[in-house]
Amino acid sequence: MSSTPEGALPDRRLVLLTLIGVLAATAWVAIAVWSASPYARYLDHGQWLEPVWLDALCRAIPQGQVVVPALLYAGAWLLMIVAMMLPTTVPLLGTFATITAGRADSGMLVALAVLGYVAAWSGFGLVAHAADSAIHGIVAGSGWLTVHGWVVGSLVLAGAGAFQFSSLKYRCLDRCRTPFGFVNARWRGIAPAREALRIGFDHGLFCVGCCWALMLVMFVVGMGNLGWMLVLAALMAAEKNLPIGRRLAAPVGIGLLAWAGATVVPHLG
């Protein structure tokens, strides 16, 4: 009687891995095509209002100057999250799929966990968008910052580097690195849909907690820079899933601090 579900588990894991791989690959291809197109500059949300039709749309919608760029940014951010972060959830989703394998609604529950995870990162993306827009406004209103724009980039790099040594970084990273304990603490099967959504959302929050500073580096190197996207995605996946992942945080922090220093040095004197 038990051979059927056990024999089905490898197939479930394979299907899950395939689906995540397809989603991530599709997102990478979409970003690559966008980056290679004549519209590549619109990956930088600061230029989204340049097209006449977008400017007209913004004027036609109440609060359109805020709403339309935010929605466009959310779409670009969603592609980045699916491409860079969703693959790092394979251990957690695989564990959850195994635990719920005997249920008829297992596939739906895993999908809800993915939805919760993406929702957490999407929320962070909107906060980051608002903060970045505010910084652009401050820079535009300051003659000194307009000339010395490198200061903002160096501060972001230094902040990201310093965060790699923080206790919050390690607490969140430890939660991300223990998928079975994470799921087991939240899954009771009493309210399956709500619990699945919470598992994904909570995991997303801890993932944001350990990786948000590295994601902000994308604002320095360019939102559509595929090379840096691959590097940062690999770093975050390694931190979360490799046996030596926890020990990578400090060297990455040192590298970011050195990068920030190298940005400042040419402008001294």
N, C-alpha and C positions, 0 to 999 in steps of 0.2 A: 504493500500500500504506500509506503514512504518513498519507493524508488521513483515514482513519477515526478513529485515535486523536486526531489534532489536532482534528477536528470534534467529537469527544466531549468534549474538555476543557471547553468552555464549559458543556455540559450538566452535567458533574460539578461544576463550581464553583457552578452555579446550584442544583443539588440540595443541595450542602453548605451553601450560604448559607441556603437555605430551611429545611433541617433545624435548623440552629443558631438561626435566627430563630424557628421554631416552639417549640423547647425553651425559649429565653429568654422568649418571650412567655407561654408556659404558666406558667413560674416566676413572672413578674411578676404574672400574673392570680391565681395561687394565693396569693401574698403579699398582694395587694390584697384578695382575698376574706377571707383570714384577718384582716387588719388591720381590716376593716369588720365583722367578726363579733363576737358576744358573747364570743368566746374570744381577742380581740386581745391581752389582757393576758398571754397565755401565750407570746407572742413574746419576752417578757422571761423568760428561763429561771428567774429568781429566784422566779417565781410558779407554776411548773409543778406544785408539790406541793399547791396549794390544792384541786383537785378531790378529792373523797373517793375516787373509784375509782382515781385515780392514786396517791394515798397508800397505798391498800390494795395496789395492784400492787407498789409499792416494798417494802412490808413482806413480800410473799409471795415475792419473788425474792431469792436471796442477794446481798448488797451492792446491793440494789435502790435504796437512797437515792442511790447514786452512778451505777449503770448506767442506770436509766430516764431521769433527767434528761439524762445524757450522750447517750443515743440520741435523745431528743426534740430536744435542741439540735443534734445532727448533722443531723437532718432539716431543721430550720429553716435551718441554715448551708448545707446543700446547695442549697436553694432560692435562697438569696442568691448563691451562687457561680455557679449556672447563669444567674441573671438578670443579675448584675452583671459577672462576669468571663469567662464563656464567649464572649460576643460579641467580646471583645478578642483572642481567639485566631484570628479569621478569617484574617489574613494567614499565620500559621504553618500552620494546617490547609489553607489553599488551596495553599500551596507544597508541602506534603507530599502532598496529593491529586494535584497536577500531576506530581510526581516519580514517584509510584507508579501513575500512570494506566494504564500498560500491563499491570498485574498483575490477575489475576482476583480476588485478595483485597484489592484496593485499599480497598473500603468498610470491610472488617473492620479493616484496618490504621489507617485514620483513626479508627474507633470506639475502637480500643485507645489511640490517642494522646489522645483525649478522656478516656477512662477514667483514664489516667495523670495528666493535668492535674487532673482533679477529685480524684483521690486525694491529690495533693500539697496542694491547698487544704483538703481535708477534714482531713488531719493537722494543719495549722496551726490549723484551727477547733477541734479537740479540745484543743490546747495552750492556745489563747486561752480556751476554756471553763474549763479547770482554773485558769488564772491569774485569770480574772474571779471564779470561785467563791471562790478564796482571798482576793481583795480584799474581796468581800462579807463573808466571815467576819471579816476584820480590822476592817472598818468596824463590823460588828455588835458586836464585842467592845471597841470604843473609843468611849467617850462623846464624846470630842472630835471624832472623825471623823464620828460620827453627826450631830452638830450642824453640822460644817463639811464636809459631803459634797462641796461644790464644789471642794475641794482636789484630790480624785482626778481629777475631770473636767479641771481646768486643767492638771494634770501630764500627763495623756494627750495633751491638745491641744498642750502645749509640746513633749513628746517627739516627737509626730508631725511638728510643724513643724521641729524641729531635725534630724530624720532626713532631711528633704528636701534638706539640704545635705551629707549624708554621702557619702563616696566609694563605700560599699557600694550606696547608692541608685543612683548613676550607673553603676556596673559592671553591676548587675543589669538596669537599664533598657536599657543598650546591647545586652545579649544579647537582650532581648525585642524590640528594634527591628530586628534583622537576621535575619528568619525563614529566608532561604535559607541563609546561613552556618550558622545553628543546626542546621537539618535536615541539611545536607550533612556536617557534622562528626560526625553520629551515625548516618547511614543508610548501610549497606553492602549490605543485602539478604541477608545470610548467615543471620541468625536474625530473620526479619521481624517476628514477633509481639513478641519481646522488645525489638527495636530500636524498634518503634512505641510500645510502652508506655513505654520509656525517654525517647523524644523528648517525649511528653506530660508525663511526670513531671518531667523536667529543666526543661522550659519552665515547668511549674507552680512549681517551686522558685525559679527566677529571678523569676517573676512575684510570688510571695510576698515574695521579697527586696526588690523595688522598691515593692510596694504594701501590705505588711502594716501599716505605720503608719497609712495612710489608712483601711484597713479597721477598725482599732481605734477610729477616730472614731465608728463605728456604735455602740459601747458607750456613748458620751457622748450622742449625739443620740437613741438608741433603736433597737433592732434592727428594729422594724417601721415606721420612719419612711420612707415611700415617697419623699417629697420629697428627703430627704438621700441615700437610696439612689441616686436618679437623678443627683443632683449628683456624688456620689463616683464612680459608674460612668462618667459622662461624663468626669470628670477623669482617671481611670485609663486609659480608652480613648484619650483625647487624648495623654497622656504616652507611651503605648506605640506609637501608630500615626500620629499627625499629624507632618508634617515639622518643625513647631516644638515637638513634644512634649517634647524634652529640655530646652528652655528654659522650660517651664512649671513645672518642679520648684521653682525658687527662689521665684517669686511665690506659689505655693501654700504654701510653707513660711513665707513672711513673713505671709501671711494667717492661717495657723494659730497662729503665735506671737502675732500681734495679738489673735486671738480668745481665746487663753489669758490674755493680759494684761487684756483687757476683762472676763474672768470674775473676775479677782483684784481689780481696782481697786475695785469697789463694796464689797468686804469689808475694805479697808484702813482703819485708824484705828478 
